[in-house]
Amino acid sequence: MNQAKMKESPGAKLEAPRFENGKSLLIAGLRTTYTAQTMNNISAQWQRFVPHIGKIPGQVGSKAYGLVFGAPNSVGIDYLTGVEVSSSSAGLPREFSVVSIPAQKYAVFAHREHVSKLRDAIDAIWHKWLPNSGHQAARGSAEGPGFFERYTEEFNPQTGMGGIKVWIPIQA
C-alpha cells in the first residue's frame, strides 16, 4: 500500500489510496432509499442487516459491504448493506436485493477514523482528491453502485473503528 503523508481536508484525514484491480462481485442485502435529510438513518439499516451476516445462503467470506447508488451529496441515494454471495438464486430472503459489480480498477482508501466520520472522508475523496488526482471516476451501469465501502473482520461495530475501506471505481 502506498504510505503517503496524511493530507488534511475539512473534516477528514485522507491517506493516499492504493490502486487495485477488483474482481467481479455479487452482493446481496437490504437496499433503502435516503434523502439528504434521512441519510443519518443508514446506521439503523446496518442494525437490521447485521443479524443476517453468516446466515445468508451462498455467503462468501465474512466481509460486509455498503454500496452507494447515486452521487455523494446529491439529493438522495440508494444504499445497500450486504455481503458477497455465490449465486443470486440461492434462497435469499425475499426482502434482499442482489447487485452485480463488474471487475474494474479502484482507488482504495483506508478509513482509520470512527465510522461516524466516513461521510466526511467520502466528501474529501470526491471533492478534493478526485479532482486533483489525474483520475476520473468510472461510470458503470445505471444498476451498479457509484462506489462502495468494505468492512473487514477487523471492524468493531461496538467501537465503530477498524477495517473500513472505501472503493472508488476509476477509469483504467
C-alpha positions in Angstrom: 0.0 0.0 0.0 1.2 3.5 -0.8 2.0 5.1 2.5 1.9 8.8 1.7 1.7 11.6 4.1 -1.7 12.3 5.6 -3.5 15.1 3.8 -5.7 17.5 5.8 -9.1 18.3 4.3 -12.0 19.9 6.0 -13.5 17.3 8.4 -11.4 14.3 7.2 -7.9 13.0 7.0 -7.1 11.0 3.9 -4.2 8.7 3.2 -3.1 8.3 -0.4 -5.0 5.5 -1.9 -3.7 2.2 -3.2 -4.9 1.1 -6.6 -6.3 -2.3 -7.2 -7.9 -4.3 -10.0 -11.0 -5.6 -8.2 -12.7 -8.8 -9.1 -16.4 -9.1 -10.0 -18.7 -9.3 -7.0 -22.2 -10.4 -6.4 -23.6 -8.6 -3.4 -26.9 -9.4 -1.7 -28.6 -7.4 1.1 -31.0 -4.8 2.2 -31.5 -1.7 0.0 -33.1 1.5 1.1 -33.5 5.0 -0.5 -32.3 8.0 1.5 -32.7 11.7 1.1 -30.1 14.3 2.4 -32.4 14.6 5.4 -32.6 10.9 6.2 -29.0 9.7 5.5 -28.4 9.6 9.2 -30.7 6.6 9.3 -28.1 4.4 7.5 -26.9 3.1 10.9 -30.4 1.7 11.6 -30.2 -0.2 8.3 -27.0 -1.8 9.4 -28.6 -2.8 12.7 -31.4 -4.5 10.7 -28.8 -6.2 8.4 -26.1 -7.4 10.8 -28.2 -10.3 12.3 -28.3 -11.9 8.8 -24.5 -12.0 8.4 -23.2 -15.5 8.4 -26.7 -16.9 7.8 -27.2 -15.8 4.2 -27.4 -18.7 1.7 -24.3 -18.8 -0.5 -22.4 -16.2 1.5 -18.8 -15.9 0.5 -16.4 -14.8 3.3 -17.2 -12.5 6.2 -16.7 -9.1 4.7 -19.7 -6.7 4.7 -20.4 -4.1 2.1 -22.1 -0.7 1.9 -23.0 0.1 -1.7 -23.9 3.6 -2.7 -26.0 4.3 -5.7 -26.2 7.9 -6.8 -23.8 10.8 -6.4 -22.4 11.6 -3.0 -24.1 14.7 -1.5 -26.8 14.5 -4.1 -30.5 15.0 -3.3 -30.7 11.3 -2.5 -29.0 7.9 -2.7 -29.8 4.2 -2.5 -27.7 2.3 0.0 -27.3 -1.4 0.1 -26.0 -3.2 3.2 -24.8 -6.6 2.1 -22.3 -9.5 1.8 -20.8 -11.3 -1.2 -22.8 -14.3 -2.3 -22.0 -17.1 -4.8 -25.4 -17.0 -6.5 -28.5 -14.7 -6.8 -30.9 -17.7 -6.7 -29.8 -19.5 -3.6 -32.9 -19.0 -1.4 -32.1 -15.4 -0.3 -34.6 -13.6 1.9 -37.4 -12.0 0.0 -36.5 -8.5 1.1 -33.0 -8.8 -0.3 -31.7 -7.1 -3.4 -28.8 -8.5 -5.5 -26.3 -6.4 -7.3 -23.5 -7.4 -9.7 -20.4 -5.4 -9.6 -18.0 -5.9 -12.6 -14.3 -6.4 -12.3 -12.7 -3.0 -12.6 -9.9 -0.7 -11.3 -10.3 1.0 -8.0 -8.7 3.7 -5.9 -9.0 2.2 -2.4 -8.9 4.4 0.7 -8.3 3.1 4.2 -10.6 4.9 6.7 -8.9 4.8 10.1 -11.2 7.1 12.0 -14.6 6.4 13.6 -17.3 5.2 11.2 -19.3 8.4 12.0 -16.6 10.3 10.1 -17.0 8.2 7.0 -19.2 10.7 5.2 -16.5 13.4 5.7 -13.9 11.1 4.2 -16.1 10.3 1.2 -16.7 14.0 0.6 -13.0 14.7 0.7 -12.4 11.8 -1.8 -14.9 13.1 -4.3 -14.4 16.9 -3.8 -10.7 17.1 -3.0 -8.7 14.0 -4.0 -10.5 13.0 -7.2 -10.5 16.4 -9.0 -6.7 16.8 -8.2 -5.7 13.2 -8.8 -5.5 13.0 -12.6 -8.0 10.2 -12.4 -11.7 10.0 -13.4 -14.4 8.0 -11.7 -15.6 5.2 -13.9 -19.2 5.4 -14.8 -20.7 2.0 -14.6 -24.2 0.8 -15.5 -27.3 2.6 -14.0 -27.9 -0.5 -11.9 -24.3 -0.5 -10.4 -23.1 1.4 -7.4 -21.0 4.6 -7.8 -18.7 3.3 -5.1 -18.7 1.0 -2.0 -17.5 0.6 1.5 -15.9 -2.7 2.6 -16.0 -3.7 6.2 -13.5 -6.5 7.2 -13.3 -8.7 10.2 -11.3 -6.0 11.9 -14.3 -3.7 12.0 -15.7 -3.5 15.5 -19.4 -2.4 15.5 -19.3 -1.7 19.2 -16.5 0.9 18.9 -17.2 1.9 15.2 -13.4 1.5 14.5 -11.2 -0.6 12.2 -11.3 -2.4 9.0 -13.1 0.1 6.7 -12.1 0.8 3.1 -13.7 3.0 0.5 -13.5 1.6 -3.0 -13.9 4.2 -5.8 -14.1 2.8 -9.4 -11.7 4.7 -11.7 -11.1 4.7 -15.4 -8.2 2.4 -16.3 
